[in-house]
Amino acid sequence: MERAFWLREPGHGEIRPVELPVAGPGEVSVRTMFSAVSRGTEALVFRGGVPESQHDVMRAPFQEGDFPAPVKYGYLNVGTVESGPTELAGRTVFCLYPHQTRYVVPVGAVTVVPDRVPAARAVLAGTVETALNAVWDAAPQVGDRIAVIGAGMVGAAVAAILARIPAARVQLVDIDPTRAVIAAALGVDFALPGDALDGCDLVVHASASEQGLARALELLRPEGVCVELSWYGDRRVGVPLGEWFHSRRLTIRSSQVGTVSPNRPRTYAQRLAVALDLLADPSFDALVTSECRFDELPAVLPVLISREPSELCLRVTYDSD
């Protein structure tokens, strides 16, 4: 009997038994090696903060149950194909699947992890895919002056990708001074909000706070662009559209991973493949700040969610059998 993590009610999770079907034609059976908790989105789900209007939009591809609970939710999973087409047998694959020991999905739902990407790092593929889409939406140029506000999982991943742009000045901005260590590992500068460099051509906002959004607009040069990547759930936020917004002719642009950026004519599969290629860079290991065993998840997750703001990604390990 296989097992899966469920949110029983907001704030309380549990492990439930799963009756697994036999993989049929066009399907694969996957044994999970690692999954990961995306602290931002899964924290929102865990506390029951998904707005009713977004219940359908926020559904994960293999979610069971409905918001707010009970619900089986998650989308960062790496495992080994145990049965399926010959070309996939024994391969390490990434899938947008919740926290579960084994699962059966259509062949098209898995993406082979490149040999140069460790399975333990590949669980970040969904996060890096979100960051990649934001960078495509932002359309940065060589030599741009860029700030990324919010050094969470997604913000840090955005900064890591932007750091590859030649001659770009990239600064990761966060209220937590310990995030300077993560910035250094990713090869970008770090600043507290009050010390951030202004005159930016581009600011990517990922702090999910009013204060962060306000600071993003303050840091922009005239005609500058703020890409809003935060997901606020059921919270209303104020946007300072007075002050510099009109006089500097600023732009706020939304970005969301559910749609491939119109700036890049790619399929979802092609976008995910690029994200996995990016994960050959070991600097992304800095995004994983804690680890637990699958059986520990119901006890560990509430503690992780309550920590402000020290944790980024929780990686979950699975006992092989």
C-alpha positions as CSV (number, residue, x, y, z in Angstrom):
1,M,0.0,0.0,0.0
2,E,1.4,3.4,-1.0
3,R,1.1,6.6,1.1
4,A,0.4,10.3,0.3
5,F,0.4,13.5,2.3
6,W,-3.0,15.2,2.6
7,L,-4.0,18.5,4.2
8,R,-6.8,17.3,6.4
9,E,-7.9,20.8,7.4
10,P,-6.1,24.2,7.3
11,G,-3.0,23.9,9.5
12,H,-3.1,20.1,9.9
13,G,-1.7,17.5,7.6
14,E,-1.7,13.7,7.7
15,I,-0.4,10.7,5.7
16,R,-3.1,8.5,4.1
17,P,-2.9,5.1,2.4
18,V,-3.2,5.1,-1.4
19,E,-4.5,2.2,-3.6
20,L,-2.2,2.4,-6.7
21,P,-3.5,1.2,-10.1
22,V,-1.4,-0.8,-12.4
23,A,0.2,1.3,-15.1
24,G,-1.5,0.7,-18.4
25,P,-0.6,1.6,-22.0
26,G,0.8,5.1,-22.3
27,E,1.4,5.3,-18.6
28,V,4.4,5.1,-16.2
29,S,4.7,4.0,-12.6
30,V,7.1,6.2,-10.7
31,R,8.8,5.6,-7.3
32,T,9.4,8.9,-5.6
33,M,13.0,9.7,-4.7
34,F,12.5,13.4,-3.6
35,S,9.7,15.9,-3.4
36,A,9.8,19.5,-2.2
37,V,7.6,22.0,-0.5
38,S,7.4,25.4,-2.2
39,R,7.2,27.5,0.9
40,G,5.2,30.4,-0.6
41,T,2.4,28.6,-2.5
42,E,2.2,25.6,-0.2
43,A,2.1,27.8,2.9
44,L,-0.9,29.6,1.4
45,V,-2.6,26.2,0.7
46,F,-1.7,24.9,4.2
47,R,-3.2,27.8,6.0
48,G,-6.4,27.7,3.8
49,G,-5.7,31.0,2.2
50,V,-6.6,30.2,-1.5
51,P,-9.4,32.6,-2.4
52,E,-12.6,30.9,-3.5
53,S,-12.4,32.7,-6.9
54,Q,-9.0,31.0,-7.5
55,H,-9.9,27.5,-6.5
56,D,-9.9,26.2,-10.1
57,V,-7.0,28.3,-11.2
58,M,-4.8,27.1,-8.3
59,R,-5.4,23.4,-8.8
60,A,-2.2,21.4,-9.2
61,P,-2.2,19.0,-12.2
62,F,-2.6,15.8,-10.0
63,Q,-4.4,17.4,-7.0
64,E,-7.1,15.4,-5.3
65,G,-9.8,17.0,-3.1
66,D,-10.7,20.6,-3.2
67,F,-9.6,23.8,-1.4
68,P,-9.5,24.6,1.3
69,A,-9.4,20.9,2.5
70,P,-9.2,18.0,2.6
71,V,-6.8,18.2,-0.3
72,K,-3.7,16.4,-1.7
73,Y,-1.5,19.2,-3.1
74,G,2.0,19.6,-4.4
75,Y,3.9,19.9,-7.7
76,L,7.7,19.3,-7.1
77,N,8.4,15.5,-7.4
78,V,11.4,13.6,-8.8
79,G,11.4,9.8,-9.0
80,T,12.5,6.7,-10.9
81,V,10.3,5.1,-13.6
82,E,9.7,1.5,-12.5
83,S,7.4,0.5,-15.4
84,G,6.3,2.0,-18.7
85,P,7.8,2.4,-22.1
86,T,11.2,0.8,-22.6
87,E,12.9,4.2,-23.3
88,L,11.8,5.5,-19.9
89,A,12.5,2.4,-17.7
90,G,14.9,3.2,-14.9
91,R,15.1,6.9,-15.9
92,T,14.9,9.7,-13.4
93,V,12.0,12.0,-14.1
94,F,10.4,15.2,-12.8
95,C,6.6,15.4,-12.4
96,L,4.2,18.0,-11.1
97,Y,2.9,15.5,-8.6
98,P,2.1,15.8,-4.9
99,H,4.0,14.2,-2.0
100,Q,3.4,10.5,-2.5
101,T,5.6,7.4,-2.3
102,R,4.6,6.0,-5.7
103,Y,2.2,7.1,-8.5
104,V,1.0,6.3,-11.9
105,V,0.6,9.1,-14.5
106,P,0.5,9.4,-18.3
107,V,3.8,9.3,-20.1
108,G,3.4,12.9,-21.2
109,A,3.3,14.1,-17.5
110,V,6.9,13.2,-16.8
111,T,10.1,14.9,-18.0
112,V,13.4,13.1,-18.1
113,V,16.0,14.7,-15.8
114,P,19.3,15.3,-17.7
115,D,22.1,13.1,-16.5
116,R,24.1,16.2,-15.4
117,V,21.4,17.3,-13.0
118,P,21.3,15.5,-9.6
119,A,17.9,14.1,-8.7
120,A,18.0,15.9,-5.3
121,R,18.4,19.3,-7.1
122,A,15.9,18.5,-9.9
123,V,13.0,18.9,-7.4
124,L,13.5,22.7,-7.9
125,A,12.5,22.4,-11.6
126,G,9.0,23.8,-11.0
127,T,10.3,26.8,-9.1
128,V,13.0,27.5,-11.7
129,E,10.3,27.2,-14.4
130,T,8.3,29.9,-12.6
131,A,11.4,32.1,-12.4
132,L,12.3,31.5,-16.0
133,N,8.8,32.5,-17.1
134,A,9.2,35.7,-15.1
135,V,12.5,36.5,-16.8
136,W,10.9,36.0,-20.2
137,D,8.1,38.3,-19.1
138,A,10.6,40.9,-17.9
139,A,12.7,40.8,-21.1
140,P,15.9,42.1,-19.6
141,Q,18.7,43.6,-21.7
142,V,22.5,43.3,-21.6
143,G,23.8,45.8,-19.1
144,D,20.5,46.4,-17.3
145,R,20.3,47.6,-13.7
146,I,18.1,45.1,-12.0
147,A,16.7,44.5,-8.5
148,V,14.9,41.4,-7.3
149,I,12.9,42.1,-4.1
150,G,12.1,39.1,-2.0
151,A,14.8,36.4,-1.6
152,G,12.4,33.5,-1.3
153,M,12.5,30.4,-3.5
154,V,11.2,32.1,-6.6
155,G,12.9,35.5,-6.1
156,A,16.3,33.8,-5.5
157,A,15.8,31.6,-8.6
158,V,15.0,34.7,-10.7
159,A,18.2,36.4,-9.4
160,A,20.2,33.4,-10.3
161,I,18.9,33.4,-13.9
162,L,19.3,37.2,-14.3
163,A,22.9,36.9,-13.1
164,R,23.8,35.2,-16.4
165,I,23.0,38.3,-18.4
166,P,26.2,40.0,-19.6
167,A,27.1,43.2,-17.8
168,A,23.9,43.3,-15.8
169,R,23.9,44.7,-12.3
170,V,21.7,42.3,-10.3
171,Q,20.9,43.0,-6.7
172,L,18.8,40.7,-4.5
173,V,16.9,42.7,-1.9
174,D,15.3,41.2,1.3
175,I,14.5,42.3,4.9
176,D,16.4,39.3,6.3
177,P,20.2,40.0,6.3
178,T,21.0,36.3,6.5
179,R,19.8,36.0,2.8
180,A,23.1,37.6,1.9
181,V,24.6,34.1,2.1
182,I,22.1,32.9,-0.5
183,A,22.8,35.9,-2.8
184,A,26.6,35.2,-2.6
185,A,26.0,31.5,-3.5
186,L,24.0,32.6,-6.5
187,G,26.6,35.1,-7.6
188,V,24.6,38.3,-7.1
189,D,24.8,41.3,-4.8
190,F,22.6,41.7,-1.7
191,A,21.0,44.7,0.0
192,L,18.5,45.4,2.7
193,P,15.5,47.4,1.3
194,G,16.9,50.8,2.6
195,D,20.3,50.2,1.0
196,A,19.1,49.0,-2.4
197,L,20.5,50.8,-5.5
198,D,18.0,52.9,-7.3
199,G,17.8,53.9,-11.0
200,C,16.8,50.4,-12.0
201,D,15.6,49.6,-15.5
202,L,13.8,46.6,-14.1
203,V,12.6,45.4,-10.7
204,V,11.1,41.9,-10.2
205,H,8.9,41.9,-7.1
206,A,8.5,38.6,-5.2
207,S,8.2,39.5,-1.6
208,A,4.3,39.3,-1.4
209,S,4.2,42.4,0.7
210,E,2.9,46.0,0.3
211,Q,6.2,47.4,1.5
212,G,8.1,45.4,-1.1
213,L,5.9,46.5,-3.9
214,A,6.2,50.2,-2.8
215,R,10.0,49.9,-2.6
216,A,10.0,48.3,-6.1
217,L,8.4,51.3,-7.6
218,E,10.8,53.7,-5.7
219,L,13.8,51.9,-7.2
220,L,12.8,52.3,-10.8
221,R,14.1,54.9,-13.2
222,P,11.7,56.9,-15.4
223,E,9.9,54.5,-17.8
224,G,11.1,51.5,-15.7
225,V,9.2,48.2,-15.4
226,C,8.2,46.3,-12.3
227,V,7.3,42.7,-12.9
228,E,4.9,41.6,-10.1
229,L,5.6,37.9,-9.4
230,S,4.1,37.8,-5.9
231,W,1.0,35.7,-5.2
232,Y,-1.1,37.3,-2.4
233,G,-3.9,34.8,-2.2
234,D,-6.8,36.2,-0.3
235,R,-5.0,39.3,0.9
236,R,-5.7,42.7,-0.5
237,V,-2.7,45.0,-1.0
238,G,-2.3,48.7,-1.5
239,V,-0.3,50.0,-4.5
240,P,1.2,53.5,-4.2
241,L,0.0,54.9,-7.6
242,G,0.7,58.4,-6.4
243,E,4.2,59.7,-5.8
244,W,6.5,58.5,-8.6
245,F,4.2,56.2,-10.5
246,H,2.8,58.7,-13.0
247,S,5.6,61.3,-13.0
248,R,8.1,58.6,-13.9
249,R,5.6,56.8,-16.2
250,L,6.2,53.5,-14.5
251,T,4.8,50.1,-15.6
252,I,3.7,47.2,-13.4
253,R,3.5,43.9,-15.3
254,S,2.1,40.7,-13.9
255,S,3.7,37.3,-14.4
256,Q,2.3,33.9,-13.6
257,V,3.6,30.5,-14.5
258,G,0.2,29.1,-15.6
259,T,0.7,30.7,-19.0
260,V,3.9,30.6,-21.0
261,S,5.2,34.1,-21.5
262,P,4.0,35.6,-24.8
263,N,7.6,36.9,-25.3
264,R,8.7,33.3,-26.0
265,P,6.7,31.0,-28.4
266,R,7.4,27.8,-26.4
267,T,5.4,24.9,-25.2
268,Y,5.1,24.1,-21.5
269,A,7.3,21.0,-22.1
270,Q,10.0,23.2,-23.8
271,R,9.9,25.7,-20.9
272,L,10.3,22.9,-18.3
273,A,13.2,21.4,-20.3
274,V,15.0,24.8,-20.2
275,A,14.4,25.0,-16.5
276,L,16.0,21.5,-16.0
277,D,19.0,22.5,-18.1
278,L,19.5,25.5,-15.9
279,L,19.6,23.2,-12.8
280,A,23.0,21.8,-14.0
281,D,24.3,24.8,-12.1
282,P,25.2,23.7,-8.5
283,S,24.5,27.2,-7.2
284,F,20.8,26.4,-7.1
285,D,21.5,24.1,-4.2
286,A,21.4,27.2,-2.0
287,L,17.6,27.3,-2.4
288,V,17.2,24.1,-0.3
289,T,17.5,25.1,3.3
290,S,16.0,22.1,5.1
291,E,15.2,18.4,4.6
292,C,13.0,15.8,6.2
293,R,11.8,12.3,5.6
294,F,8.3,11.7,4.1
295,D,7.0,10.2,7.4
296,E,8.0,13.4,9.2
297,L,6.2,15.8,6.9
298,P,3.0,16.2,8.9
299,A,5.0,17.3,11.9
300,V,7.7,19.3,10.1
301,L,5.5,21.3,7.7
302,P,3.6,23.4,10.3
303,V,7.0,24.3,11.9
304,L,8.4,25.3,8.5
305,I,5.4,27.4,7.6
306,S,5.6,29.3,11.0
307,R,9.3,30.3,10.5
308,E,9.6,33.8,9.3
309,P,11.5,34.3,7.1
310,S,14.4,31.8,7.6
311,E,13.3,28.8,5.4
312,L,13.2,28.6,1.6
313,C,12.7,25.1,0.3
314,L,12.0,21.9,2.3
315,R,13.2,18.8,0.5
316,V,11.5,15.6,1.4
317,T,13.3,12.2,1.1
318,Y,11.7,8.8,0.6
319,D,12.9,5.5,1.9
320,S,13.4,3.1,-1.0
321,D,12.0,-0.4,-0.9
